[in-house]
Structures are given as structure tokens and as C-alpha cells.
């Protein structure tokens, strides 16, 4: 049986290139991480949305 590890949201946000995709790992409230695979166009769009939000 595999060892059980606590599911915590602690830790940094991560962005890593894996294969042809870009993996975005985001700690969430209540423990665990949201893991999303993006392509380069989606990363660029997300970057512009976040930049626009910061400028408001």
C-alpha cells in the first residue's frame, strides 16, 4: 500500500514545461493543488488577462 501524504496547499505556484504542454500548479484553499495543462497561446492569453487585472 502506498504511503499517505497530507494534502496541503502549501508551497509555491509552479509553471513547468513538460513535453509539448506547460503545466500550471496552483495551491488551493482546503488543501491540494489545481493542475492545469496549457499550450503557449493559452499562457500568453492568461498573462495578458493578469496584467490587465493588475493595471486596474
PDB file of N, CA, C and O in Angstrom:
ATOM      1  N   UNK A   1       0.844  -1.178   0.000  1.00  0.00           N
ATOM      2  CA  UNK A   1       0.000   0.000   0.000  1.00  0.00           C
ATOM      3  C   UNK A   1       0.893   1.247   0.000  1.00  0.00           C
ATOM      4  O   UNK A   1       1.899   1.299   0.709  1.00  0.00           O
ATOM      5  N   UNK A   2       0.525   2.219  -0.780  1.00  0.00           N
ATOM      6  CA  UNK A   2       1.301   3.459  -0.879  1.00  0.00           C
ATOM      7  C   UNK A   2       1.164   4.274   0.405  1.00  0.00           C
ATOM      8  O   UNK A   2       0.131   4.241   1.074  1.00  0.00           O
ATOM      9  N   UNK A   3       2.213   4.993   0.728  1.00  0.00           N
ATOM     10  CA  UNK A   3       2.185   5.854   1.907  1.00  0.00           C
ATOM     11  C   UNK A   3       1.266   7.037   1.653  1.00  0.00           C
ATOM     12  O   UNK A   3       1.278   7.629   0.574  1.00  0.00           O
ATOM     13  N   UNK A   4       0.479   7.368   2.647  1.00  0.00           N
ATOM     14  CA  UNK A   4      -0.427   8.512   2.533  1.00  0.00           C
ATOM     15  C   UNK A   4       0.320   9.774   2.919  1.00  0.00           C
ATOM     16  O   UNK A   4       0.968   9.824   3.965  1.00  0.00           O
ATOM     17  N   UNK A   5       0.234  10.774   2.093  1.00  0.00           N
ATOM     18  CA  UNK A   5       0.866  12.063   2.381  1.00  0.00           C
ATOM     19  C   UNK A   5      -0.232  13.077   2.627  1.00  0.00           C
ATOM     20  O   UNK A   5      -1.288  13.020   1.996  1.00  0.00           O
ATOM     21  N   UNK A   6       0.009  14.008   3.545  1.00  0.00           N
ATOM     22  CA  UNK A   6      -1.024  15.019   3.777  1.00  0.00           C
ATOM     23  C   UNK A   6      -1.214  15.887   2.550  1.00  0.00           C
ATOM     24  O   UNK A   6      -0.250  16.217   1.858  1.00  0.00           O
ATOM     25  N   UNK A   7      -2.449  16.256   2.280  1.00  0.00           N
ATOM     26  CA  UNK A   7      -2.740  17.117   1.128  1.00  0.00           C
ATOM     27  C   UNK A   7      -2.823  18.550   1.621  1.00  0.00           C
ATOM     28  O   UNK A   7      -3.833  18.963   2.192  1.00  0.00           O
ATOM     29  N   UNK A   8      -1.792  19.280   1.406  1.00  0.00           N
ATOM     30  CA  UNK A   8      -1.790  20.681   1.813  1.00  0.00           C
ATOM     31  C   UNK A   8      -1.639  21.552   0.586  1.00  0.00           C
ATOM     32  O   UNK A   8      -1.090  21.130  -0.432  1.00  0.00           O
ATOM     33  N   UNK A   9      -2.130  22.762   0.695  1.00  0.00           N
ATOM     34  CA  UNK A   9      -1.983  23.713  -0.386  1.00  0.00           C
ATOM     35  C   UNK A   9      -0.719  24.521  -0.251  1.00  0.00           C
ATOM     36  O   UNK A   9      -0.455  25.416  -1.055  1.00  0.00           O
ATOM     37  N   UNK A  10       0.072  24.208   0.775  1.00  0.00           N
ATOM     38  CA  UNK A  10       1.302  24.951   0.996  1.00  0.00           C
ATOM     39  C   UNK A  10       2.268  24.734  -0.156  1.00  0.00           C
ATOM     40  O   UNK A  10       2.283  23.680  -0.793  1.00  0.00           O
ATOM     41  N   UNK A  11       3.056  25.736  -0.403  1.00  0.00           N
ATOM     42  CA  UNK A  11       4.048  25.633  -1.459  1.00  0.00           C
ATOM     43  C   UNK A  11       3.792  26.685  -2.514  1.00  0.00           C
ATOM     44  O   UNK A  11       2.726  27.300  -2.559  1.00  0.00           O
ATOM     45  N   UNK A  12       4.770  26.880  -3.348  1.00  0.00           N
ATOM     46  CA  UNK A  12       4.667  27.934  -4.354  1.00  0.00           C
ATOM     47  C   UNK A  12       3.825  27.528  -5.554  1.00  0.00           C
ATOM     48  O   UNK A  12       3.591  26.345  -5.804  1.00  0.00           O
ATOM     49  N   UNK A  13       3.384  28.524  -6.275  1.00  0.00           N
ATOM     50  CA  UNK A  13       2.779  28.312  -7.574  1.00  0.00           C
ATOM     51  C   UNK A  13       3.899  27.826  -8.501  1.00  0.00           C
ATOM     52  O   UNK A  13       5.033  28.294  -8.395  1.00  0.00           O
ATOM     53  N   UNK A  14       3.599  26.910  -9.389  1.00  0.00           N
ATOM     54  CA  UNK A  14       4.629  26.377 -10.278  1.00  0.00           C
ATOM     55  C   UNK A  14       4.160  26.424 -11.721  1.00  0.00           C
ATOM     56  O   UNK A  14       2.980  26.231 -12.014  1.00  0.00           O
ATOM     57  N   UNK A  15       5.092  26.680 -12.605  1.00  0.00           N
ATOM     58  CA  UNK A  15       4.846  26.652 -14.040  1.00  0.00           C
ATOM     59  C   UNK A  15       6.025  25.911 -14.655  1.00  0.00           C
ATOM     60  O   UNK A  15       7.167  26.350 -14.521  1.00  0.00           O
ATOM     61  N   UNK A  16       5.761  24.788 -15.330  1.00  0.00           N
ATOM     62  CA  UNK A  16       6.847  23.973 -15.863  1.00  0.00           C
ATOM     63  C   UNK A  16       6.486  23.445 -17.250  1.00  0.00           C
ATOM     64  O   UNK A  16       5.339  23.085 -17.512  1.00  0.00           O
ATOM     65  N   UNK A  17       7.483  23.406 -18.130  1.00  0.00           N
ATOM     66  CA  UNK A  17       7.278  22.837 -19.461  1.00  0.00           C
ATOM     67  C   UNK A  17       7.503  21.335 -19.356  1.00  0.00           C
ATOM     68  O   UNK A  17       8.568  20.880 -18.940  1.00  0.00           O
ATOM     69  N   UNK A  18       6.491  20.581 -19.738  1.00  0.00           N
ATOM     70  CA  UNK A  18       6.584  19.122 -19.716  1.00  0.00           C
ATOM     71  C   UNK A  18       6.076  18.607 -21.052  1.00  0.00           C
ATOM     72  O   UNK A  18       4.892  18.730 -21.367  1.00  0.00           O
ATOM     73  N   UNK A  19       6.967  18.038 -21.824  1.00  0.00           N
ATOM     74  CA  UNK A  19       6.596  17.581 -23.160  1.00  0.00           C
ATOM     75  C   UNK A  19       6.227  18.769 -24.030  1.00  0.00           C
ATOM     76  O   UNK A  19       6.970  19.749 -24.095  1.00  0.00           O
ATOM     77  N   UNK A  20       5.079  18.688 -24.701  1.00  0.00           N
ATOM     78  CA  UNK A  20       4.640  19.800 -25.553  1.00  0.00           C
ATOM     79  C   UNK A  20       3.766  20.785 -24.799  1.00  0.00           C
ATOM     80  O   UNK A  20       3.443  21.848 -25.329  1.00  0.00           O
ATOM     81  N   UNK A  21       3.373  20.453 -23.562  1.00  0.00           N
ATOM     82  CA  UNK A  21       2.497  21.323 -22.794  1.00  0.00           C
ATOM     83  C   UNK A  21       3.224  22.068 -21.689  1.00  0.00           C
ATOM     84  O   UNK A  21       4.387  21.797 -21.390  1.00  0.00           O
ATOM     85  N   UNK A  22       2.519  23.001 -21.099  1.00  0.00           N
ATOM     86  CA  UNK A  22       3.029  23.768 -19.969  1.00  0.00           C
ATOM     87  C   UNK A  22       2.089  23.469 -18.809  1.00  0.00           C
ATOM     88  O   UNK A  22       0.879  23.671 -18.915  1.00  0.00           O
ATOM     89  N   UNK A  23       2.645  22.988 -17.704  1.00  0.00           N
ATOM     90  CA  UNK A  23       1.861  22.578 -16.553  1.00  0.00           C
ATOM     91  C   UNK A  23       1.861  23.691 -15.515  1.00  0.00           C
ATOM     92  O   UNK A  23       2.917  24.178 -15.112  1.00  0.00           O
ATOM     93  N   UNK A  24       0.663  24.091 -15.087  1.00  0.00           N
ATOM     94  CA  UNK A  24       0.470  25.149 -14.097  1.00  0.00           C
ATOM     95  C   UNK A  24      -0.100  24.497 -12.846  1.00  0.00           C
ATOM     96  O   UNK A  24      -1.187  23.921 -12.883  1.00  0.00           O
ATOM     97  N   UNK A  25       0.633  24.586 -11.734  1.00  0.00           N
ATOM     98  CA  UNK A  25       0.184  24.017 -10.459  1.00  0.00           C
ATOM     99  C   UNK A  25      -0.081  25.154  -9.493  1.00  0.00           C
ATOM    100  O   UNK A  25       0.795  25.980  -9.238  1.00  0.00           O
ATOM    101  N   UNK A  26      -1.290  25.193  -8.959  1.00  0.00           N
ATOM    102  CA  UNK A  26      -1.727  26.285  -8.096  1.00  0.00           C
ATOM    103  C   UNK A  26      -2.271  25.724  -6.792  1.00  0.00           C
ATOM    104  O   UNK A  26      -3.249  24.976  -6.808  1.00  0.00           O
ATOM    105  N   UNK A  27      -1.649  26.075  -5.641  1.00  0.00           N
ATOM    106  CA  UNK A  27      -2.194  25.629  -4.354  1.00  0.00           C
ATOM    107  C   UNK A  27      -3.593  26.214  -4.159  1.00  0.00           C
ATOM    108  O   UNK A  27      -3.845  27.361  -4.530  1.00  0.00           O
ATOM    109  N   UNK A  28      -4.501  25.427  -3.579  1.00  0.00           N
ATOM    110  CA  UNK A  28      -5.868  25.903  -3.365  1.00  0.00           C
ATOM    111  C   UNK A  28      -6.241  25.803  -1.893  1.00  0.00           C
ATOM    112  O   UNK A  28      -5.662  25.018  -1.143  1.00  0.00           O
ATOM    113  N   UNK A  29      -7.217  26.610  -1.491  1.00  0.00           N
ATOM    114  CA  UNK A  29      -7.716  26.564  -0.121  1.00  0.00           C
ATOM    115  C   UNK A  29      -8.297  25.196   0.165  1.00  0.00           C
ATOM    116  O   UNK A  29      -8.917  24.588  -0.709  1.00  0.00           O
ATOM    117  N   UNK A  30      -8.108  24.710   1.364  1.00  0.00           N
ATOM    118  CA  UNK A  30      -8.639  23.416   1.743  1.00  0.00           C
ATOM    119  C   UNK A  30      -7.685  22.274   1.436  1.00  0.00           C
ATOM    120  O   UNK A  30      -8.001  21.114   1.702  1.00  0.00           O
ATOM    121  N   UNK A  31      -6.542  22.582   0.889  1.00  0.00           N
ATOM    122  CA  UNK A  31      -5.546  21.561   0.590  1.00  0.00           C
ATOM    123  C   UNK A  31      -5.592  21.110  -0.851  1.00  0.00           C
ATOM    124  O   UNK A  31      -6.612  21.242  -1.526  1.00  0.00           O
ATOM    125  N   UNK A  32      -4.507  20.592  -1.302  1.00  0.00           N
ATOM    126  CA  UNK A  32      -4.408  20.108  -2.665  1.00  0.00           C
ATOM    127  C   UNK A  32      -3.908  21.175  -3.615  1.00  0.00           C
ATOM    128  O   UNK A  32      -3.589  22.293  -3.213  1.00  0.00           O
ATOM    129  N   UNK A  33      -3.847  20.811  -4.870  1.00  0.00           N
ATOM    130  CA  UNK A  33      -3.365  21.730  -5.897  1.00  0.00           C
ATOM    131  C   UNK A  33      -4.241  21.586  -7.131  1.00  0.00           C
ATOM    132  O   UNK A  33      -4.694  20.494  -7.474  1.00  0.00           O
ATOM    133  N   UNK A  34      -4.462  22.696  -7.775  1.00  0.00           N
ATOM    134  CA  UNK A  34      -5.138  22.703  -9.059  1.00  0.00           C
ATOM    135  C   UNK A  34      -4.055  22.558 -10.111  1.00  0.00           C
ATOM    136  O   UNK A  34      -3.121  23.360 -10.145  1.00  0.00           O
ATOM    137  N   UNK A  35      -4.159  21.551 -10.971  1.00  0.00           N
ATOM    138  CA  UNK A  35      -3.153  21.302 -12.002  1.00  0.00           C
ATOM    139  C   UNK A  35      -3.829  21.447 -13.365  1.00  0.00           C
ATOM    140  O   UNK A  35      -4.811  20.768 -13.664  1.00  0.00           O
ATOM    141  N   UNK A  36      -3.276  22.355 -14.190  1.00  0.00           N
ATOM    142  CA  UNK A  36      -3.848  22.642 -15.497  1.00  0.00           C
ATOM    143  C   UNK A  36      -2.738  22.560 -16.537  1.00  0.00           C
ATOM    144  O   UNK A  36      -1.644  23.086 -16.333  1.00  0.00           O
ATOM    145  N   UNK A  37      -3.028  21.897 -17.654  1.00  0.00           N
ATOM    146  CA  UNK A  37      -2.073  21.859 -18.763  1.00  0.00           C
ATOM    147  C   UNK A  37      -2.505  22.892 -19.797  1.00  0.00           C
ATOM    148  O   UNK A  37      -3.657  22.907 -20.230  1.00  0.00           O
ATOM    149  N   UNK A  38      -1.573  23.751 -20.186  1.00  0.00           N
ATOM    150  CA  UNK A  38      -1.839  24.833 -21.130  1.00  0.00           C
ATOM    151  C   UNK A  38      -0.899  24.726 -22.315  1.00  0.00           C
ATOM    152  O   UNK A  38       0.168  24.119 -22.226  1.00  0.00           O
ATOM    153  N   UNK A  39      -1.310  25.332 -23.441  1.00  0.00           N
ATOM    154  CA  UNK A  39      -0.367  25.478 -24.548  1.00  0.00           C
ATOM    155  C   UNK A  39       0.164  26.914 -24.508  1.00  0.00           C
ATOM    156  O   UNK A  39      -0.297  27.718 -23.698  1.00  0.00           O
ATOM    157  N   UNK A  40       1.118  27.239 -25.365  1.00  0.00           N
ATOM    158  CA  UNK A  40       1.758  28.559 -25.303  1.00  0.00           C
ATOM    159  C   UNK A  40       0.770  29.692 -25.553  1.00  0.00           C
ATOM    160  O   UNK A  40       0.870  30.739 -24.914  1.00  0.00           O
ATOM    161  N   UNK A  41      -0.179  29.508 -26.463  1.00  0.00           N
ATOM    162  CA  UNK A  41      -1.180  30.551 -26.723  1.00  0.00           C
ATOM    163  C   UNK A  41      -2.028  30.829 -25.480  1.00  0.00           C
ATOM    164  O   UNK A  41      -2.344  31.981 -25.182  1.00  0.00           O
ATOM    165  N   UNK A  42      -2.392  29.776 -24.764  1.00  0.00           N
ATOM    166  CA  UNK A  42      -3.191  29.949 -23.545  1.00  0.00           C
ATOM    167  C   UNK A  42      -2.391  30.638 -22.450  1.00  0.00           C
ATOM    168  O   UNK A  42      -2.939  31.439 -21.693  1.00  0.00           O
ATOM    169  N   UNK A  43      -1.099  30.332 -22.358  1.00  0.00           N
ATOM    170  CA  UNK A  43      -0.237  31.008 -21.379  1.00  0.00           C
ATOM    171  C   UNK A  43      -0.145  32.495 -21.699  1.00  0.00           C
ATOM    172  O   UNK A  43      -0.223  33.329 -20.797  1.00  0.00           O
ATOM    173  N   UNK A  44       0.020  32.834 -22.975  1.00  0.00           N
ATOM    174  CA  UNK A  44       0.098  34.237 -23.378  1.00  0.00           C
ATOM    175  C   UNK A  44      -1.206  34.973 -23.060  1.00  0.00           C
ATOM    176  O   UNK A  44      -1.179  36.110 -22.588  1.00  0.00           O
ATOM    177  N   UNK A  45      -2.340  34.330 -23.315  1.00  0.00           N
ATOM    178  CA  UNK A  45      -3.638  34.941 -23.023  1.00  0.00           C
ATOM    179  C   UNK A  45      -3.817  35.138 -21.518  1.00  0.00           C
ATOM    180  O   UNK A  45      -4.292  36.186 -21.081  1.00  0.00           O
ATOM    181  N   UNK A  46      -3.439  34.139 -20.729  1.00  0.00           N
ATOM    182  CA  UNK A  46      -3.538  34.254 -19.273  1.00  0.00           C
ATOM    183  C   UNK A  46      -2.659  35.384 -18.752  1.00  0.00           C
ATOM    184  O   UNK A  46      -3.054  36.131 -17.858  1.00  0.00           O
ATOM    185  N   UNK A  47      -1.463  35.499 -19.323  1.00  0.00           N
ATOM    186  CA  UNK A  47      -0.542  36.569 -18.933  1.00  0.00           C
ATOM    187  C   UNK A  47      -1.152  37.947 -19.203  1.00  0.00           C
ATOM    188  O   UNK A  47      -1.040  38.841 -18.364  1.00  0.00           O
ATOM    189  N   UNK A  48      -1.795  38.131 -20.360  1.00  0.00           N
ATOM    190  CA  UNK A  48      -2.379  39.430 -20.685  1.00  0.00           C
ATOM    191  C   UNK A  48      -3.586  39.719 -19.800  1.00  0.00           C
ATOM    192  O   UNK A  48      -3.806  40.868 -19.419  1.00  0.00           O
ATOM    193  N   UNK A  49      -4.363  38.707 -19.470  1.00  0.00           N
ATOM    194  CA  UNK A  49      -5.515  38.906 -18.574  1.00  0.00           C
ATOM    195  C   UNK A  49      -5.047  39.322 -17.191  1.00  0.00           C
ATOM    196  O   UNK A  49      -5.610  40.241 -16.597  1.00  0.00           O
ATOM    197  N   UNK A  50      -4.012  38.651 -16.668  1.00  0.00           N
ATOM    198  CA  UNK A  50      -3.490  39.003 -15.336  1.00  0.00           C
ATOM    199  C   UNK A  50      -2.885  40.394 -15.358  1.00  0.00           C
ATOM    200  O   UNK A  50      -3.090  41.163 -14.419  1.00  0.00           O
ATOM    201  N   UNK A  51      -2.144  40.741 -16.403  1.00  0.00           N
ATOM    202  CA  UNK A  51      -1.546  42.082 -16.499  1.00  0.00           C
ATOM    203  C   UNK A  51      -2.640  43.143 -16.547  1.00  0.00           C
ATOM    204  O   UNK A  51      -2.500  44.198 -15.929  1.00  0.00           O
ATOM    205  N   UNK A  52      -3.716  42.881 -17.266  1.00  0.00           N
ATOM    206  CA  UNK A  52      -4.820  43.828 -17.328  1.00  0.00           C
ATOM    207  C   UNK A  52      -5.527  43.996 -15.993  1.00  0.00           C
ATOM    208  O   UNK A  52      -5.987  45.087 -15.658  1.00  0.00           O
ATOM    209  N   UNK A  53      -5.610  42.925 -15.243  1.00  0.00           N
ATOM    210  CA  UNK A  53      -6.242  42.970 -13.922  1.00  0.00           C
ATOM    211  C   UNK A  53      -5.383  43.784 -12.957  1.00  0.00           C
ATOM    212  O   UNK A  53      -5.918  44.535 -12.141  1.00  0.00           O
ATOM    213  N   UNK A  54      -4.064  43.646 -13.039  1.00  0.00           N
ATOM    214  CA  UNK A  54      -3.161  44.375 -12.150  1.00  0.00           C
ATOM    215  C   UNK A  54      -3.174  45.867 -12.439  1.00  0.00           C
ATOM    216  O   UNK A  54      -2.931  46.669 -11.537  1.00  0.00           O
ATOM    217  N   UNK A  55      -3.451  46.252 -13.674  1.00  0.00           N
ATOM    218  CA  UNK A  55      -3.437  47.665 -14.039  1.00  0.00           C
ATOM    219  C   UNK A  55      -4.708  48.395 -13.623  1.00  0.00           C
ATOM    220  O   UNK A  55      -4.762  49.621 -13.716  1.00  0.00           O
ATOM    221  N   UNK A  56      -5.720  47.685 -13.173  1.00  0.00           N
ATOM    222  CA  UNK A  56      -6.988  48.330 -12.777  1.00  0.00           C
ATOM    223  C   UNK A  56      -6.902  48.901 -11.391  1.00  0.00           C
ATOM    224  O   UNK A  56      -7.872  49.477 -10.900  1.00  0.00           O
TER     225      UNK A  56
END
